[in-house]
Amino acid sequence: MRVSYRSQWWRRHGSDADASSSASGAPGSDAAQATAIGLPKAPVISAQESGERDLDQFVEWIWSGDAEASAPASAPDETVESTRITIEEQYNMSSLDDALQQLLAIEGATGAAIVDYGSGMALAQGGNPSFDLGIAAAGNSNVVRAKLATMRDLGVTDEIDDILITLSSQYHLINVLNTTGASGLFIYLVLNSASANLALARHKLKGIAAQIEV
């Protein structure tokens, strides 16, 4: 791209000189005309190669949006959606971890898990109940599915609040989540019967369960 550096004087008066030069049509007529009228000799600038015109066209090209059109195509919607999903997943994991910490803070709690009873997989688990929580999550998923199937066969439309399994030294509490944001999940809480207050534990468990969303 060539850029013109003509003086301010030439910008004001050069058009007349250009017109006279074009009219003469003879080689060297620009210099002769400039000499005849006492003007400084101007550089020969092609109208098609004018730097000012090139610059104007370049600016117009930028503002017209052609520059963006010529750039590699992108998928902003997919990027935003991917980012949104990633943020939601991180929020859900953080929410489950927070709920898990609250469960383990219940007096007498030795282990806890938030389980998908459809697959038997624990979405979050923690504590040290002296047995494998993953196996316990899968086994108790069978308990929940069997109870739901029995209720369906009996025509019972009530929802399960919790299931209590009492062992010689432990309480196993299963709280089935019935909220829209946590449908299909249950909380599995293991308590030491010697140090836990069962009534208080069930009360706290119910309050934590109401807050869980996935």
C-alpha positions, 0 to 999 in steps of 0.5 A: 500500500502506497501512502501520499504525503502531499502538503496541506497547500497541495491538498487545497490547490493541487486538484486544479494542477492535476486537472490541468495536467490531465488536460495537457496529455503530453509527457512531462506536462506536469512539470511544465504546468507546475513551472508555468504557474509557479507551483512546486513540483508534485510527485506523480501519483496514480489515481488507482494507486493513491495511498489515501484511497487505499487507506480509505478502502482499508478502513471501509473494509474493516468497518464493513465486517469483511475482516471478520468474515475472512477470519476462521469460523468459530462456534461461540455457542458451543464454547459458551455451552461447554463453559456453562456445563463445566461450571455447572459440573464444578458447582454440583461437585462442590455442592455434593462435597459440602453436603458430605462434610455436613453429614460427617459432622453429625455426632456419631457419623463414621461414614456417608455417601450420596448414591444414585440408586439406578446405577448403584454408584456413589457420587460422593463418599467419605468417612471411615466406617470400617467397610467399603462404602462403594460396596455398601452403596451398591448393596443399599441401592438394591434395598431402595429399588426393592422397596420402591418396587414393593410399594408400586406393587402394593399401590402405595403412593407415599414417598420414602422418608428414610429407611433405618437398619439397626445393627448391634453397634451401628445405625445405617440410615438411608434417606431417599431424595425426592426433590426435583433436583435430586431425584433418583438419589439417596443418602447413606449415613453410617452412625456409631450407635454408642455415640450417636443421638438417633433422633437428632441425626435423623432430624439433621439428615432430613435438613441436609437432604432438602438442600441437595441439588444435582 
